[in-house]
Amino acid sequence: MKRLLFISVLLFASLLYSQRKFDINNLIDSGGLKYAPNDDEPYTGKVLDFYENGQKKFDGNYRKGLMNGEWTYYHENGKFHAQGRFIDGDGSNSSESSGIPFNGRTGRWSFWYENGKKKSEGTYNDGEIDGKWTEWFENGQLSEEETFKDGELNGKSTYWYENGQKSVEGTYKDGELDGLYTEWYENGQKEYEGTFKDGKWDGLWTYWYENGQKWYEATFKDGELIEETRWDEDGREIIPIIPEFVAVEGGTFQMGSNSGDSDEKPVHSVTVSDFNISKTEVTFEQYDAFCDAIGRDKPDDEGWGRGNRPVIYVDWQDAFDYCEWMSKTTGETYRLPTEAEWEYAARGGNKSKGYRYSGSNTISSVGWYDDNSAEKTHPVAQKQPNELGLYDMSGNVWEWCSDWYSDSYYRSSPKNDPQGPNSGSSRVLRGGSWYYDDNNCRVAYRSRNDPDHGGGNSGFRLVLSQD
């Protein structure tokens, strides 16, 4: 009888202990485990927490100081928020959106919106999603279906718009896109489609306007672009507008000016090889085709007009990118002129008559500058050309060169085809502009600017490399 009574007392004490309930805020954290006050053993039992309005926030279970068993979370309005199981969860690595820890999540977990509609559902393994994962919009419409393996996307993933129209579909392999990938506009029209291989674009990719008209098609291999074609919304192919070029026979000339600024000194002998340079500065018409082709925002024209006016508000990188696009699109090699090439061409090359400005000793005959520009750019090729048939190399807009700028470079410049310093903080600008006086328009005058700054008087012209 005494033995039976003793066993009954033990069972009752065990049951009473297992049914203990604590406000989680009263538990003590130590070494990653939870303890009840004045208890040397990690806590085992139920826990509760409440919102300020008295509504239950969650209830769950601890075993030996860690989150174990079923946990239920509630919204402040009393509706279910989340429900699932933990195994040895330490309460860390909480979700930014829900505040619920990831560590220890195991088995099926479900989440709800405040209106009671299911938000998401899926399976976890030791804190990481493993298996099918489904999400819904607040109106009950399916939002996404994905498959995970060890926390990484693995298998088919599909996403929908709130109106029920499919928005994205693709296949993942070990967390990387692999295979056909498609996105749709909300009206059901395909937006783009192509193939991934090991997370890289590979094969044919096609893009469409929302009206169904194709606007871009490109072929990739291992993530590298091989070829591309673009169309406008009317179905017309977007192709580069090729400037007219002048062949410049190489030669030797005296670069700089002993009567100019200090960075123009000393005058030194330079030899340049043959090259081709565009007859005019790059125009808005030419540059806008580039912007249309790659989806870049078009630079401002200050309300002066576009068309055959020189493009403005382009920085050095913009000019470089244009050259790269022209090269990829045409198969030719386009680039910015070196400072030496620019000055040689501005002086008239081997036909030079030694003018102060490009083509004349009278600036108003060959260029737009502060006294005759009416404070704006002008269409290219309106003034007389220089000895080589090049227009606007004095005035209208400053022209970017490929070189880094150094005020002392002329002291150590190589004689043959100098490329400028190896590094610097500014890039060379030449030729003056509509905003500056005649001194800045001299063929020897040197200027510079930060490569990421393109103002309302900065443009460029191209060099086409010799075959």
Secondary structure, DSSP 8 states (H G I E B T S, - for coil): -HHHHHHHHHHHHHHHHHT-EEEGGGSEEETTEEE-TT-SSB--EEEEEE-TTS-EEEEEEEETTEEEEEEEEE-TTSSEEEEEEEEEE-S-SB-TTT--B-TTEEEEEEEE-TTS-EEEEEEEETTEEEEEEEEE-TTS-EEEEEEEETTEE-EEEEEE-TTS-EEEEEEEETTEEEEEEEEE-TTS-EEEEEEEETTEE-EEEEEE-TTS-EEEEEEEETTEEEEEEEE-TTS-EE------EEEE--EEEEES-TTS-GGG-S-EEEEE--EEEESS--BHHHHHHHHHHHT------TTS--TTSB--S--HHHHHHHHHHHHHHHSS-EE---HHHHHHHHTTGGG----SBTTBSSHHHH---TTTS-SS---TT-S---TTS---SSSSSEEEEEEE--TTGGGT--SBS----S--S-EEEES--TTS-GGGGSTT-EEEE-TT---TTEE---EE---
